[in-house]
């Protein structure tokens, strides 16, 4: 092997090592970025689900109070937006 071939072989080796290192670094960065994005999406979804659940619980509480005061199922439905079958279940629980 002459000097030029040695230089070319060393060059190819360095390029291959650089590519492997770059690929490994890119994968690691991608994983970190994916985790960060996943956590952010999870927080947003969790907050949205929490709000919906809170609104549903508040509607149920209002429905119970209205029923306790003698309101009709139709009136409770109009005030809370709950389905009639769910309101009827609340009355049965009492």
CORZI-V295822 format. One record per backbone hydrogen bond with DSSP energy under -1.0 kcal/mol. NH is the residue of the N-H (numbers start at 0). CO is the residue of the C=O. If there is no record, write none. Layout:
nh,co
NH,CO
NH,CO
This chain:
nh,co
5,1
6,2
7,3
8,4
9,5
10,6
11,7
12,8
13,9
14,10
15,11
16,12
17,13
18,14
19,15
20,16
21,17
22,18
23,19
24,20
25,21
26,22
27,23
28,24
29,25
30,26
31,27
32,28
33,29
34,30
35,31
36,32
37,33
38,34
39,35
40,36
41,37
42,38
43,39
44,40
45,41
46,42
47,43
48,44
49,45
50,46
51,47
52,48
53,49
54,50
55,51
56,52
57,53
58,54
59,55
60,56
61,57
62,58
63,59
64,60
65,61
66,62
67,63
68,64
69,66
70,65
75,71
76,72
77,73
78,74
79,75
80,76
86,82
87,83
88,84
89,85
90,86
91,87
92,88
93,89
